[in-house]
Amino acid sequence: MKTHVMKDIDQDWQLLIQEARIMGLHIDDVRRFLNTEKAVKKKTPMKNTIRQR
């Protein structure tokens, strides 16, 4: 399962880089933007946030 998650992350990262290149941005611009964004920390465990209706 961990490998599957890593593949998804790698694919998302590649799509992000591809979209940035289309807009004329470089990898350094993307990294700079990501470093300025604050990470959002969840206050509740994941098992409490997933609910079936």
C-alpha positions in Angstrom: 0.0 0.0 0.0 2.8 2.4 0.8 4.3 1.9 -2.7 0.9 2.7 -4.2 0.7 6.0 -2.2 4.2 6.9 -3.3 3.3 6.3 -6.9 0.3 8.6 -6.5 2.5 11.3 -4.9 5.1 11.0 -7.7 2.3 11.2 -10.3 0.8 14.3 -8.7 4.3 15.9 -8.5 4.9 15.2 -12.2 1.5 16.7 -13.1 2.3 19.8 -11.0 5.6 20.3 -12.7 4.0 19.8 -16.1 1.3 22.4 -15.4 3.9 24.8 -14.1 6.0 24.5 -17.3 2.8 25.1 -19.4 2.3 28.4 -17.4 6.0 29.3 -18.0 7.2 28.6 -14.4 10.3 26.8 -13.4 10.8 24.2 -10.7 12.4 26.9 -8.5 9.2 29.0 -8.7 7.1 26.0 -7.7 9.4 25.2 -4.7 9.4 28.8 -3.6 5.6 28.8 -3.7 5.3 25.5 -1.8 7.8 26.7 0.9 5.7 29.8 1.5 2.5 27.9 2.0 1.7 26.9 5.5 1.0 23.3 6.2 -2.5 22.6 7.6 -2.4 20.1 10.5 -5.5 18.1 11.2 -6.6 18.2 14.8 -8.5 15.0 14.7 -7.2 11.5 13.8 -8.1 10.3 10.3 -10.3 7.5 11.7 -12.6 10.1 13.1 -12.8 12.2 10.0 -13.9 9.4 7.7 -17.6 8.6 8.1 -20.0 6.6 6.0 -23.5 8.0 5.5 
